[in-house]
């Protein structure tokens, strides 16, 4: 059968719409992430709130633990994860390097920037003192990039130090046992290091403030927007519950994550979870990260940073009534 002109265009459009509708109908399971780093995802998982939200669509929820932004990106790229938890900076890097995802929701905004910590009573008092030292970091994560950016800002480079590749929790332990001289990490290990071993923040760059949130694969978002919205409503129910029941949420987080109440309180109170919706001002913050990635050679030199930012940030997927814009 052969079609030409407008009839051909109409036929192709109809076929595409049919394929799109079929894809939307076929989703029987959605794979979503939870992370010990993100208290509200732990709460949503434990309370079954995401399952409850997607129940009308007869979709099964499969939970996958995220062990860091780098692993989340790997799973999203390999399509073994549909909805992932990761840092804002990692979402940009993934998109710039060809992973089709969109950042749609803030689980926590960070006003301080990723911290670089040193051990209690360390003789390191400035970035310059790091020359020749061992620093633990997890490659492909916001703290690792913040470390490299901090080195550059203070006249050093990665070749002036020895970066030891370790997951966040192991990096914290390496700092506590003296196997490394500094550690670039995040919560809850940040609070554990401060509270349990007396580690202190050497440096945190407010210009690299960001935080973490939720990213969705493009195909899932385009084919199943109503299911994505339901998943996010389950996460957001946990966020609102945390705000309304802070003490109970701290106890829940301590229990499910295996941390002390003091650490749980530090993590929950340090995170800003009052503004989950993306706002236009987030664009410039991510451009700052993108320019650093470009300077570090983590993305192709000819990358249009602003274009990648506009591709990865989606302001309209989550827009609750009353949220700040």
PEKA-V470684 format. One line per field, one symbol per residue. ss: DSSP state (H for helix, E for strand, - for the rest). A space follows every 10 residues. Layout:
# PEKA-V470684
ss->???
This chain:
# PEKA-V470684
ss->----HHHHHH HHHHHHHHHH HHHHHH--EE EEEE----HH HHHHHHH-HH HHHHHHH--E EEEEE---HH HHHHHHH--- --EEEEEHHH HHHHHH---- EEEEEEEEEE ----EEEE-- ------HHHH ---EEEE--- -HHHHHHHHH HHH----HHH -EEEE--HHH HHHHHH---- -EEEE---HH HHHHHHH--E EEEE-HHH-E EEEEEEEHHH HHH-HHHHHH HHHHHHHHHH HHHH-HHHHH HHHHHHH--- HHHHHHHHHH -E-------- -HHHHHHHHH HHHHHH---- ----HHHHHH HHE------- -----
